[in-house]
Amino acid sequence: MKIIILGAGQVGGSLAEHLASEANDITVVDTDGERLRDLGDRLDIRTVQGRGSLPTVLRQAGADDADMLVAVTNSDETNMVACQVAHTLFHTPTKIARVREAAYLTRSELFDNEAIPVDVLISPEQVVTNYIKRLIQHPGALQVIDFAEGKAQLVAVKAYYGGPLVGQQLRQLREHMPNVETRVAAIFRRDRPILPQGDTVIEADDEVFFIAAKANIRAVMSEMRRLDESYKRIVIAGGGQIGERLAEAIESRYQVKIIEMNPARCRHLSDTLDSTVVLQGSASDRDLLMEENIADADLFLALTNDDEANIMSSLLAKRLGAKKVMTIINNPAYVDLIQGGDIDIAISPQLATIGTLLAHVRRGDIVSVHSLRRGAAEAIEAIAHGDEKSSKVIGKAIENIGLPPGTTIGAIIRDEEVIIAHDDTVIAAGDHVILFLVDKKHIRDVEKLFHVGLSFF
């Protein structure tokens, strides 16, 4: 596939890295020559320096025969104009734009071929807000991913000493919970992936990924670890777009406080939010945190744009008694360094956004793509189309499907039913199939499984 990516920042660079490793023809456009040289040295891609919204620059990048334009510069306006130019002058089939400003996003009539021709809108702030919301709903989870509009969920937990299943074989999960259907899809032990078998023994500190119907998630979590109590008091550091959206989404169910430095932003938050308490000040001000009884907080969320400020305020909040701490980290190199110590969960906006982008770039009918363990593995939701003659999966039992190495099928969603996958489970047309890859180099082989005949969707 021939893809033009506008913007060589963290999202554009990460996307180029993912796609270049999958034999796509990638061109990255940016005004920053140094960033482009760095990407060009590391990856097998073309680079073009210039403003991505200009017709001459797009033509130089190969827009005449590009299959897709992905506009992820830091400017909403540049992204939208680039999609307009690509549509009008080059008839680019698929146009994806990152748009941050809520005032644009709330006007859906803006984005169609008669107005601004954007096929897919990506809002990183909304993606990250939804990601954090799911973590709040499942205390103790390291990652929570929805499939088939939330009918099934994939949850990552750390197995603890004393958990009922720790030290036992996976096949005993069914004995422990005879009425609950679930499947352990992947285990990471000391950062190495283990493909789960019936005789696999779960050890303390294993990172266990399991899938189940949404209603059964807490029951399965209780087998791996002592369940954390639901959160009640939540403190958010940073009243930017993510902080505001999150507070708006959760303030009716939790006691929420926001700490924000900017006085004008504080006034806006006070006018916009209903029951959230807005405090002006620094989240790394020890006296302020103590005055606001941070020791009583069930969850402290550091959501500013400054990694160092997020890390320092999180460490201080934890030291002063906050029970759980989650932190947004924009620099991917920091994520593995800090998660699991005083900071319970490090959230990478880039990885969350990349998953949303990849779902629209994959061949075959791929509904969603999610990075697991900060990009080490992937979970994919694909729809089976066609019939037994045109499809490689329809009408076959899972044990007879030639899955690539390191790939497992965890569940199938058929209409409203969540079917946990077993070797003799047969895939039907229209099934949503949830797959796990511990080795991303086989992603193209998975896509080929879900092609119908020779066509791409």
N, C-alpha and C positions, 0 to 999 in steps of 0.2 A: 504494500500500500504506500502511495506517495503522500507524505504528510508534511505540511508547513507549520512550524511552531513559532508563534510570535512571542518573544520574551524569553531571555536566557537566565531569568532569576531562579529561585529555588524550585518553584513548581515546573517551569518550563524546562530547566536543566534536568530535574528528576524524571520528567516525562520522556525527554529525549533519551535518557539513559535506559529506561525501561523498554522503549520501542526500538531503539537501535540494536539491542541485543536480540530482537525477534525478527531480524531480517527485513525491516521496513526501510523505505527510502526517506530519510529525514533531513529536512533543512530547517535550521534555526535562524531566526532574524532578531537582531537587537541593535540598539544604538551604541552599546558598550563593547568596543573592540576587544578589550582585555578579557571580559567574560567569554566572548565567542572563541578567542584563542584557547582559553583554558578548556572549554568544552570540546573544541576541535582536536586538541591534543589527546584527550582522553577517549573520545568516541569516534566511531566510523560514521560521521555525518558531514553534511555541507553546512556552511555558515555564510550569512549575508549581513553586512553591517548597514543599518539604515532604519528609517521609521517605517514600521510594518503597515501603516495605513496608506502609504503612498503607492499608487498603481505601478510606478516604475520599479520600486523595491519588490513588490509582490511578483511582478513579471520576472525579475532577476532571480527570485527564489523558486521559480518554476510553477507559478500559479496557473499557467495556461493548461496544464494537464494534471494538476494536483487532485487527489481524491478527497482531501480533508484539510481544513484550516483550523488550527487551535490557537486562539488569541488569548494569551494569559500574561499580557504586560501589566504593569501596575496602574495603568490608566483605563478606566471603564470606557471612556469616550474613544480612545484609540482602538480598543478591542471591538467596539460596536461599528465604528467607521470601517475598519478592516474587513469585517464580515459583509458590510454593504458593498464595498469595492469588489470583494471576491465574488459576490453574487452577481452584481451588475455587469462587470467587465469580463470575468473569467468563468462564470457559471459553475463555481466550485460546488460539488454535490453536498458536502456536509461542512457546516460551519459551527464551531463551538467557541463560546466566549465566556471569559471570567468577568462577572459583573458584581461589584461589591455593594454599590450604593442602593440602600433599601428603597429609596424614592423611585428608582428605575424598576426594581424587582416587583413592586406592588402593582405595576401597570402592565398586565399581561398582554394587552392589546398592542403594546409597543413592538413586540417581538413576533412578527410573522412576515411572510414574503412581500406583503403590501406595505409594510412599514420598515422595521429594521430586521433584515433576514438572518436571524440567529436560530439555528436548529436546536441547539442545546445550550442552556444557561447554567453556568456553574457559579455558585455563591459559596466561597470557602468558609465565610463566617457561619452560614446556615448549616453547612456540612459538619463543622466542628461543634456547633451548638447541639445538634442532634446527637452527635457522638458522646458528648459529655452528659447529656440528658439520660442516655441509656445506662451509662456508668452509675449515675446517681440512683437510678431505679433498681440497680443490682449491686448493693454494697458488697465489696469483697471481690468483684470481678475485675480482671485486668483489661478485658476487651469484651464488648458486646456488639454483635452484628445481626441486623435484621435480614431475613430472606422472605421472599414472597409477601411483601407488605406486612412483615411482622408475624406471619403465621408460625414461622420457625425462627429460632435464634441460635447463633453460635456464640458460646461463652468460653473465655479463657480464665482459668483460676490457677492459683498456686496451691499444690497439695501440701497440707500441713501435717506434722506429727499429730497423731491422735484422730485423724479423719478416718471414718469407718472403712474406707476402701484402701487406705494407704498400707502398703505391705502385702496386698492381696492381688490375685490375678483379675484381669478385666472381666473375664467371663462371670465372676461372682457378682458383678453389678446387677445382673438380672435377678439373682437370688435375693439381693438386698432390696430391690425395688421391682417386684414381680408385675406391678400394675403400671410401670412407667417405661415407655419406650425411649431409649436414648442411645447414642453411639459416640464413643471417643474417637475423634477424627485424627488427632495428631497429639504427640507428646514431645516436648522439648526438655531434654535433660542435660544440664550444664552446657546449654546453647547448641546441643546436637539434636537433630530431629530423629524421632523413633516412630516407625510405622506400627501402630498398635495391632497386636494379635490377641487372641483369646487368652494366651498364657503370659502376656506382658504384665509384669508386676509394677504397680505405681509406687514410686518412692517419694519420700518427703522432699519438698522443693521442686518437684517436677512441675512444669507449666503444662497444664492439661487443657486441650480444646475439645469441647463436646458440643453436640447439636441435639436439640430436642424441641418439641412443640413449646410455644411460649409459656403455656400454663404449667409446664413441668420443670422449668429452669431452676427454681429455688430448691426443689426436691433433689435434683441431681447435684447441685452445688453443695448441699449438706453432706453428701457422701465423700466429698474431697476435703472439706474443711468445716470448721465451726462457722455457722452462719453469722455474719455481722448484723447488728440491729439496723433497722432503717434509719436513714439520716433525718434529723429534725432541724438543726440549726446549721446554716450554711453561710460562710463568709466568702465574698468574691472580691479579689484584688484586681481592680481595673474595670472602669466603666465604659470601655470602648464598645464596638459593635457586638462582639461576642458576649461580653459581660452583660450588656443591656438585653440582648435577645434571650440569654439564658435566664436572667432574673425574671423577665416577662413570662417565660415559659413555665417557671417552677414556683413563682411567688405565692400562688394560690394553695400550694401543698406543703411548703416549707417556710420556716422563718429565715428570711434572707437579708443580709447586709451587704452593701457595696462600698468599697473604699476607693475613692478616685481623687487624684491630685488637682485636676483642672476645675476651677470654680464654675466656669460657664457650663462645662459638661455636667457637673453636679446639679446645677439648676435644671438642665434639660432632663436628667434622670429623675429628679424629684417630680417634675411635671408629668413625665411619661408613665412612670411605674406606679402601681396602686399601693401595695403594702410593704414594698422593699424599703429598708432604712438606708438612706444615702449619707455617707460620711466623707467629708473632705479631709484629705491628708495622705500621708505615705504609708503604704502597706508594710514597709520595713521600719516603721516608727514603733519601737518597743512599747513606749508609754501608751500610744493609741491602742495598740493591740490588747494590752493588759486592761486598759480602761474599758474596752468593749468585751471583756471576758472571753478572750480567745480560747482559754482553757475549757470553756463550755461548748466550743464549736465542734460539731461532728465532722465537718468537712471544710477545708480551706482550699479555695481554687485561685491560683495565680494566673490571670488571663490578660496581662498587658502585652505589648509588642516587644518588650525588652527582656531577653532571656536571662541576663544577669540579675535584673530586678526581680524577676519571677523566682529564680532559684534562691536568692537571698531572703526574700520575704517568706517563701515556703519553709526554708530551714528554720527561720526565726519562729514562725507560727507553730511548727512541730515542736521546737524546743520549749515553747511557752505552753504547750499542752493540747494543741489541736489534734483530734484523734486520727484524722486521715487528711492527706495532702495530695492534691493533683495540680500539675503545673504544665502550662503550654511551653514547649521548647521549639523555636523555629530552626535552630541549627541542629540538623540530624546527628551530627557528631556527638552532641551532648546527651542525646536521649539515653543511649545504653549506659553512659557513665553514671547517670544520677538515679535512674529508676531502681526501686527496690531497697534503697537505704532509707534515709529519713523522708525522702520523697517517694510516696507510694506508687503514683502513676505519672509518667511523663507522656504528654500528648503531642504528637507531631502533626500540625495542620497540613504540612505538605503531603504526608502519607495518606491522611484522610481524603484530601482533595484528589490525589493521584488515582485512588481507587475509583472515584466517580468518573474521572476522565477516561480511565482505561476501559470502563464498561462500554463507552461509546466508540472506542477505537478497535476493540477486538472484532475479529471475523466470527461468523456464525451468530446465532441469536443469544448473545451474552447479556443478561439483564444487569448483573452487578459483579464487580471485582473488588475484593478487599485484601489489603496487605495484612499479614499476620506477623507478629513478632518484629515490628518495625521494618517490614519489607523482606524478611527472610523467607516467607512462604506466602501462598495466596489461597483465598477461598473464592470460588466462582459459582455464580448461579446462571445456568444455561437452560434454555427451553428446547425440548426435543420436538422437531418438526418433521413432517413427511410421513412415510409409511415404512413397512418392513423392507421394501425394495430400494427406496431412495435414501434411507437413513442407516447409519452404522450402529445405532443404539436401540431403535424402536423394535419391540418384540423380542428383545434379547434379555436373558437373565444377566445380572451384573457380573457373575463369575465368567460369562462367555464374552464379555466386552474386552477388547484389547486395550486396557488402560495403560498409559505410559508409566514408566517406573516412578515410584514415589507418589502416585496419584490414587486417591480413594474417593468413592462416592459415599457421602455421609447420610443423605436423606433425599427423599423425593416429595414434592408437594403436588398433590393431584386434586384439583378443585380446592375444596376447603380442608382436605385431609393431609396430615403430615405423616408420611410413611418412612420410618427409619430403615435404612438400607441393609439388606442381608444378601448373601451370595445368590439366593434363588429369586430375589425381587426382579420382576420384569418391568422394563420401562415402556410406557405407552406414549402415544402422540399427545403433545400439550403438557407433559409433565415438566415441572421446574426441577432440575437436577442440581443438587448442591455437591460440588467437588472440591477436594483439597489437594494442593500441590505443595510438597515440601521442596521440590526443585523446579524453579520457575523456567528453566530452559526448555521444559516440555510443554509450555503453554500453547505453542503452535499445534502440537499433536492433539491436545485437548480440543482446540478450536476445530480441527479437521473432523473430529468425531461427530461434531454437531452441525456440520455442513449438510445440506440436502442436495444430493446429486453433485453437480459442479458449480452450483450458484452460491453467491454470498448474499446475506441479508443486508 
